[in-house]
Amino acid sequence: TRNPYWDVVRLPAAGGDETVIAQARRVSNRGVELRPTVANDGRVYWATPNDFGSGEQFGINPRGVEFASVRMDGSDRRVHASIRDADDAVLSPDGKWLAFMQGANVYVSPLPAGVTAGSVPKVSKDDGDLPVTTLSTGGGLYPRWRSSTIVDFAGGNGFYSYNVLTHKTDTLAVKLSTPRAIPTGSIALTAARIVTLDQKRVIERGTVVVKAGRITCVGVCSTAGVDRVVDVAGKTIIPGWVDAHAHLHSDHLGMMPRQNFATAVYLAYGVTTTNDPATTSIEAFPTAEMIEAGETVGPRVFSTAEALYVGDAGLINGITSRDAAVREVVRRESWGATMIKQYMQPAREQRQWVADAARERGIRLTAESSDGMQYALGLVMDGYTGGEHMMVQAPFYSDLTTFLGQANYFYSHTPLLFGFGAWNEEWFWQESPVWQNAKQQKWIPWRQLIPHTRRFITRPETDYSKDIVAQGIADIIAAGGYSAIGAHGQQPGLGSHWDVWMAAKATGNHLALEIASMHGAMFLGMDDDIGSITVGKLADLMVLNNNPLENIRNTADIRYVMKAGTLYDANSLDELWPRPKPYGNSYWFIPEMFTRDVKRVDGFDRR
């Protein structure tokens, strides 16, 4: 759903028809929108990708960006500067200064007049042709000129104004608060089988009582004085799930909608907590806060912010020293990160710098571990809490599983995608017509659902690694380690269940449920509040129509979902208690698109 192509239009201030003056690509596909500005000379300026450099790194943004302008009629296009790894760039009204974002920080540089095609200056924080002043080191976003001499920008909970003549920065601390959405009153779910995941206790017929979002009784409970009693006889209650590697595939440019399919789909499938271990800050943290405030329906959302990739890129700075590692960790934490993800830094010294910085800040740490067993073992020795993606060697032998188990390692292996063999998600596409699944159609935009699930490769089951990967997980857990589900956003919502079904082949059904809830909660350091049906914990629950201990695939047959005491219909996400109300407009759901055979689904409508 990320369409990088934009029309730049002119619209009369007094009203009237718009005129398209140019088509442009946005600088980044990770949340920074195209932002044209008009200078005093009447020309329209914006930053757009060019083709110098080495292309895109992980789809974050092109290595080369050019700062260009056109006349109001779209003619006479000129390039004024080239900016490597830029996220955004804006010109002062008098045309003398260029403020730009690079590596999620803000810089300013003088911009010479009279630039010709053969003399376009290179602008960069560290190796450009022009002098550059650093305005932020702990994160800066949204540079905008208040006047020809003052540029404003934001970062974390600060609003900053820099004067290019006096070189002084004014700082305004921003303190905004809103009440957390905590349901008042009490509710009881009665007469159900309860798989508590607390000391492996299974109650064949019992009650769960919830007050103010937390569990107050499990098992034999009085419902006297309870505000709402829901009879769920014959059903099974399990804890809500924690998808510890859930990429929320949305592109809202930092302007978050109240109805957000990217979060809703997870909650509809019983995932009450997600962690996105490589995302965009301006998408993840507003989403998390809107959910906590009750403005958007979804699981509680945690994130690492942008992963610490190798070298410089859009929103990324290279880990060139211990101080650089500290700056990157502090910036992410100040913006709301609850975990740091290190992504395949090539030198062990770099990986240790990141580990030290995270340890000093008291923040959890994970890393990309798909580079192989030797790399992963080094991470464990250096104190990394866990690893993301499967190690490519298989099968695991006891020397490896014993080491990881004794280290209490969290192996977040994301089994639906790459590793070795065919991607395991393809097995489920061929096993059933996923694109015709009514719940997937309702909660996933058709452009995201149809292309891969309707057209897939059919292979023998023996081509897939899922069973041998599951056995490795079981062996690590048996040795004292942990796992976690992580569907990677491959098939949002439903993919989390595929994770559990694959694991159950080796672990058994009960342990697979533990992985889905308790292991993920421990990985995030939140097992005091979530992960099991225990008195005092948040009431994160799924009410299933059938028993998953008998058939693990019953996990996807969900009647109700409860998150922190709020009860939802699992199909519609209508809130049933404490404030009955419909979910609202699912603007992405276009039923007729699932009946057409001629609509192109693998490209953008406009280019």
N, C-alpha and C positions, 0 to 999 in steps of 0.2 A: 504493500500500500504506500510505499514511499515513492512519490512522483517528484523528481527533482526539477521538472520543467515548469517555469512560471511565465506568465504574461506580465510585463510592465505596462501599466495603463495610465492614461491621463484622463482626469475627471474634472469638469468645471466645478469650482467651489460653490457656485450658485445652483448647481444641479444640472443635469443633462446627460447626454450619452457619453459613455466612456470610449476612448480611442486607444487601441493597442499600439504602443510605440516600439516595443521590442519584445523578444522572447529571451529568457535567460535561465541558466541553471543556478540553483542555490549552491552556496559554497559547500555546505555540509549536509549529509543525509542523516545526521544524528541530532536533529532538533534545533539547529540554528537556521532561522528563516532568512529568505532573501529580503533585504531592507534597503530599497533605493532611497536616496536623498537628493534634494535639489539645492545646489549652491547658489551664491549670489549672481553667478554668471548665467543662470537660467538653464544650465545643463543638468541632466539627471545622471547621478553616479551610483555605482554599485560594484560589489565584489563578485566575481564569478570564476569558476574553474578554468584553467588553461591546460595545455598539454605538455608543459615542461615538467621534468621530474620523473618519478618512477611509478606513477599511477596511484591507486588507492591502497591504503593499509587497513585491512579488516573492514573496508567499507566506511571508514570514519570520515575521511574527506580527501579529495585529491591533494597531492603534494604541492601542486602549483595553483596559485590563485592570482588573477589579474584584476587590478582596480581600473575600471573603464567608465566611460561616460558617452552619452549621446545627446543630441539636441532634442528639444521637446517633440519634434516630429519623427524621431528615431534615426535621423541621418547623422553623418559625420562621426562615426564611432571612433573613439580614441582610447588608447591604453596609457595610463599615467604611472603605474607602478606594478611590479610583480612581487607577490608576497608568498614565500614558501610556508606551507603548513598553517595558513591562516584560517581562523574560524569566522571572522567578520572584519569589516573595515568600513570606516565612515570618514568623510571629508568635512573639515571645518567650513562654515559658510563663506569665509573669505578665500577658501581654496589653498591656504598656506600650510595646513597641518593635516596629517593623516593619523587617526586613532585606529588601532587594529588589535584584534585578539589573536594570540598565538599560544597554544598550550594552555588554554583556559586562564590566561592572564592578559592584562591590557597594557599596551605600549603606545607611545606617540612618537611621530617622526615628522620633521619638516618635509614638505613636498615641493620640489622645484617647479616653477612654471616653464612653459615652453618645451615640454618633453616631446620628442619626436619618436617615430617608430624605431629608429636605430639607437635611441639613447634611453630606453625605459629603465629606470633604476630598480635595483633589487632591494626590497625592504625586508629586514629580518631582525629578530631580537638579538642575534649573535653574529651573523656573517653577511650583513647587507652593505649596500653602497652608501647609505645615509646614516647620520647619527640617530640613535634611538634612546628614548627615556623610558625606563621601566616604571609603570604606575602601580603594579601589584605583583606580589609573589605568592600570596596565599589564595589566589583565585579572583578573577574578575570577569564580569559578563556585561553585555548590553552597552557598550560605549555609545554615547550620544552627545553631540555638541549643544550646549546651552547657548553659547555665543561663539564668536570666532576665537575666543581665548580660553574658554572654560569647557572642559569635557567631563561629563558625568558618567559614572559606571557603578555597578553593584557587585557585591561578592559576599556570600554568606549572609550574615545579618547586618551588613554595613552598606551605606550609600556614600559614595566618594565623589568629590569634585576637585579636579586638578586644573590649575591655572598655568598655561604654557609660558606666560611671561614672568611670573613670580616663582614658579616651580614649587608652589605650596599646594598641599592637598587638604581639603576640609573633609572631615569624617562625621557622619551622622549614624549613630547606632539605631537600628530599626528593631523595635520590640513590638511584635504583633502576637496576639494570643486569641484563641477561640476555645470554647469548651469542648472537651473530648466527648464523643458520642457514646455515652454509657446508658444502657437501658435501665429505667427505673422499674420497680415492682418485681414480682416473682412469677416463675413459670415452672411447671412440672411435666415431664414426659414419663408416662406410666406404662407398666405392664410389658416392657420390652426386654429382650435379651441385651445385655450390656457387656461388650468386650472392652474392659476398662484400660487394658495395657498397663495397669498398675499392679506390679507383682504377678503378672500373667493371670489376674483374676477375671473369670467370666461368670457373670450372674445370669442365670437362665431366665429369671423373671424379676424385674426390679424397676426402680424409679430413679430418675435424676431430677433433683430440684435445683433451680438456679435463681439467685437473687442478685440484682444489680450487676449482672454480667458474669458472676462467678458461681462455681458449683458449691452448694451448701450441704448436699446429701446425695449419697449413691447407695442404692440397694433397697433396704426396707426403710421407707421414708413416709412420714405423715404429710398429707397434702392439705391439712387444715390451715386455712388462712392464706393459701397460695392464690394469687390473682388469676392465673390461667392454668388449667389442667388439660393436657392433650393426651388422649388415649392412643398409644402406639402399639397396642397388643399385636403380637405376631411379627413384629419388626425387630431389627437389630440396630443398636446404637454403637457407633465406633467413634473414636476421637477424630476431629478434623485433621486434615493432612498438612504437611509442611513440604512444599516443593522447593528444595534448597538450590535449585538451578533453573529458575523460571525466567526466561527472557520475555518481557512483555512487549509484544510486537505492535507498537503503535507509533504514530508520527504526528503528534499534536502540536509540535513547534513550541512547547512550553505553555500552550494555552489549553488547559485540560478541560474536557467536557464533563458534565455531570453524569451523563450516560456514556460509559467507557467500556467498549467490548473487551478490551485487553485485560481488564481486571475482572469484569463480570463473569467471563467464561470459566475462570478458575474457581470462583466461589460456587458457580452452578454445579461444578463437579466435586464439591466437598473439600477443595483446597482452601483452607482458612488462613494460611500464612505462606508467603512466597519470599524468596531471596533471589535477586537478579545480580549475578556475579560479573557483570560487564555490561554496562548500560550507559545512558546519558543522564547526567545530573539534572538537567532542566526538564526532563521527563519524569524521572523516578521520584524525586523528593516532593514535588508538588502533588503527584499522585498519592503518595503515602499520606501526606498531611490532609488532603481532601477526604480520603477514606476515614482517617482517624476522627475527623470533624463531622463525619456523617453526611458529607456533601456528595459523595460518590459511593456506589456499592461495589465491594470487592474484598478480597482478602487483605489482611495487613501486609504491607509491602516493605521489605527491607532491601538494601542494595549496597554494593561496593562502590557505587559510582563507576566512572571509567576505570577499566583495568589498567594496571601499570605495564603498558606495552613497551616493546623495545624501541628506543630512539624517539625522535620527535614526530608528532602527527597532530591532527586536529584534536584539541582538548587534551593532548598528551605531551608530557615532557620526558625526555630521556633520563634514566637514573645514572647520572655521571659521577655522583659522589654520595657520601653518606648524608650530607646536608640536603642534597637534592631529594633523596629518599624521604627524609623527614618532612620537607616541604610538601611533597606529593601526598603523604599520609595525612598530614595536618589539614591540608586543603580539603581532602575528601571527608575527613571526620567533621570538619566545621560545617560542611554542607549537609551532613546527615548520614554519612556512611556508617554502618555498623560492622563492617568487615572490609578487609583490603584483599584485592586479588592481584597477585604478581603473575605476569604473563611471560614466561619463558625468557627471562633475562639471561643472557648467555654466560655471564661470568658468575661464579659462585659468590664472589665478593659482593656483587650487586644484589644477589638474592639475600645475602646476609644483612646488607644495609637495610633492605626493606623489612626483614624479620625483626631487626633491632628496633627500627622506628615504630613498628606496630606494637611490639612488646612494651616499649616505653610509654606509648599512649594507651595501653590497656585495651587494644582493639583486636578482634579476632583476625586470623590470617588464613588465606587459602591461596592456591596457585594452580595454574594450568599444569597438568601432569601427563598430557598425551604424548610427550616427546620420548617417553620410554622409561623403563624400569630404573635405570641408573640415575636419571634426572630426578625421578620421584623419590628414590632412596635418599638422595642428597637433601631434598627439601625436608624430609622427615628429620634427618639428623640436625638440620639447622633450625628446627622448631616450628615448622609450618603445621597448622592445625589439621589441614586436610588438603585434598587435591581434586581438581575438576577434570572430567573426561577420563575415559578408560586408558590404561596403559596398553600399548599395542602388543605386548608379548602375552602369549597364552599357550597352555594353561598355567595357572599359578601353582608353584610348588611350595612345600611347607616352609622352606627357608624364608621365602618372601612373605607368606601369610602370617607366619609366626612373628616376624619382625614388625610388620604393620600392626598386628594385633597387640603386641606388647607395648607398642608406642601409642595405643589408643587412637589410631589414625582414623579419620573420616574419609572414606573413599566414595566421593560423589561422582559416580562413573558415567552418568548420562548415557545409558545403554541404547537409546533410540537411534543415535547417530554414529559418527565415524569411530574408528578404532581398527578393527580388522574384519574382513568379510563384508558382506552387503550391509547397508544400514538397516537396523532392525525395525525401524518404523515401516519399511517397505513390506515386511511380512504382514503387518496388520492391515495395510492398504489392500493387499491381495486377499486377505482372509475374509474381509467383509467390505461392502460398498460404503466406505466412510463418508464419501461426499453426499450420500443420501441419508445420513444420520440426521434426524430431525433436530436434535439438540445442537449438533455441530453447525447445522445450517442457521439456527437461530442466533448463535452467539459468535460466529466467526464470519467476517465479511467474505462474500463469495469469491473475491479475487484471491484471498488467502487460502480458501478451502478447496476450490475446484481443481486448479491446474495439476497438482501433484497427486491428489487422492483419486481423481477420475482417470488419469493416465499413469500407469505404473508398470513396472517390470514384474513378471511372474517367474519365481524361482522355486526350486525345491527347498523345503525347510532346512535341510542340512547345509545350505549355503550361508545360513545366518549364525552369528556368534552368540546369540542370546543365552543359550543353555550353558555354554562353557563360561561365559561372563558371570552368570548367576552363581555358578559353583564357586568361582573365585570369591565372590561376595560372601557366600555362606562360610567359606573357610576363614576369611579374615575376621568375621564376627565370632566364629567359634574360638579364635585365638585371642579374643579380647578387644577387637577393633569394632568399627561402626561403618555404616553406609548411610545413604540418604537417597530419596528419590529426587530426580532432576530431569524433567522431560525436555529442558532446553527450549521450551516453547515450540517444539516441533509439531505437535498436534495439540494446541492449547486445551487444557482441561482433561480431555480424554487421554492424552499422552501420559499424564501422571498415573493413570490407572494401568496403562500398558506397562509402565515401569514396575509396578507392584506385581502384575501378573507374571512378568518374566522372572522376577526374583523368587516368587513362590515356588517355582519349579524346583529350586534347590533348597530354599530355606523352610518351606512349609508355609501355610497360610498365616498362622499367628505371627511368626517372626516377620513375614513380609509386611504385615500391618504395623508392626513395631518400627520397621524401617521407615514407613511412610509417615509416621507421626513422631514417635519418641526419639528416633535417631536424628531426624531433622531438627527437632527442638534442641537437642543437645549440641548439635553442630553449630547452631546459631547462638548458643549460650542462653537459651530461654526455657529450659526444661522445668524451671520453678513455676512457670506460668502456663505452659502449653505442653501438649504431647501425650497426655493421658487423661482419663476421666477420673479425676481425683478431687476431693474436697479442697477448696481453696484456689484451684486453678481456674483460668478463664474457661467459660463454657463454649468450647469449640467442638462441635459434634456433627456427625452425619447420621441420619436415620435412614437405614436401608430397608428395602422391601423384603429382602431375603438374606440368609445367613452367609457371610463371606468365609466363615470357617469351614463350611461344607463345599462351597464353590467360590473361589477367589474372584471370579468374574462378576459375582453379585455386588462388588463394590461400586459398579457403575449404575446400578439400579437404585437410585436415590429418591426418597420421598421429600425429606426436609434437610436443610442445612442450617445449622446454628453457628453464628460467630459472635463470641463474647456476649452471649445471651440473647441476641436478636435472631428471631426465627424467620427463615425464608422458605418459600416453595422452591424446590430445587430445579424445577423446569422453567418457571417464569421469573424467578427471583423477586416476585412480589413479597413485600414484607408482611408477615402474618401476625407478628407480635414484637414489640409492644405497641407499635403505631401502624396499624394495617394500612398499606398503601401500595399501589401498583409500581412496578419497576420504572415505567416511563417509556419514552420513545426509543425504540431500537432502530435508529435511522439507517444502520448498515444492512438491515435485513430486507432483502428484495426477493421475495419468493419466486417471481417469474424467472429470475436468472438461473434457477436450478432446473428449468424445463427447456432451456434454449440450447440448441446444438451449434448455432452459427456465430455466437458472440465470441470474439477473441478474448482470451483470458490470460494471455501470457505477455501483455505489453500495456503501455499507458494509452489512454484515450487520445492524448495530444502529445506532440513532441515539437 
